[in-house]
Each structure stands twice: as structure tokens, then as C-alpha cells.
């Protein structure tokens, strides 16, 4: 249903997500600066984001947080979740009942996850495109664009969002568009322009 990335660079955290489900930015990405970033998708359960951040803020590690939330879930095999703490610890889960094609890649400082994908190439291409240099938002956007180019969401990439904290604070959501990534890039550049103008 969705493909996303959670990532960090130094003290900055970021999440990017694209989906065929409208207003994805209201459900999938969860973040608190200095604490962590969580993407919760599949048959989305927002408690993973809300409660997960609370537990991370209490000092619990991502692996423990994910295990606890899965144990308390009535249908954990329907979920796909990636958790990244501000200090770089990670945990990821892809349930066996998430819509295929589904996969994840856990790499240093970032995790890519996706389900109901048009191609098995989506997640590897995202992970490859994230790269090692540049501003965090650019690297996240590059990963999302690579995922879309590799096939994206089987239903179409109709909605997108990006959140970044600390490096440059961004919160841009495209609730519905025929070209959500084009509009996401435009929205990011407009937000940065406002910030740089001091308005």
C-alpha cells in the first residue's frame, strides 16, 4: 500500500513516504526531534507511532518498543513498521499478512519499507538512492523518487509526505495528486524559500 524511509544524519531525523492511499502524511510518519522516527503502514495502526514515540522518549530501545507493541496488537501480522531512535538504534517488522509485494532493507542510519509494490526493485532502488552525501531531505526525496521510478505503489503514487527535524525543519504533505512526488518537491522548495527569507 505504501513505501517509506526513516533516516538520520548526525542529530537530524527524517521520514519520507509515498502511497496510493490518500492523506498518507496523517497516518504513516511519526517523529519527535531528539527522540526518534517511526513509519507505521501495511494495515496501518497509528498506535505504533503515538505509543512508540512515548516509549522511546522514556529511554526504551527500538527493539523492545517494537516487541512490546507487536505483543499488544490484535493483528501484528498485518503491520509493517520501522523504528529509528535519535541515537541510531533500529527495529523493523513486516507482517506475513501485509499485501505483497512487500520487503524492507535495514542499513546504517536508515530503513526502507514497502508493501503492495508494483515491483521487487522498489525497496533496493530506494536504499541505493539514499546515498551518503547531501542534505537529509534531498537524500530522502531521492530515495522516494527512485522507488517511484522502480514501480512504486501498485495503485499509483497519489499521496506523499516528508518530515525532517533539526537540520531543516520540514513538514510537507501532499494529500492527493496525480503526481505526488513532483508536488512534494515543489512544496519542499516553497517551504525552504519561506524559511530562508525569514518570513
Helices and strands as residue ranges (DSSP letters): E 2-9, E 12-19, G 24-26, E 29-32, E 36-42, H 47-57, H 62-72, G 76-78, E 79-85, E 90-94, E 103-107, E 110-115, H 121-130, H 136-149, E 159-165, E 170-174, H 180-197
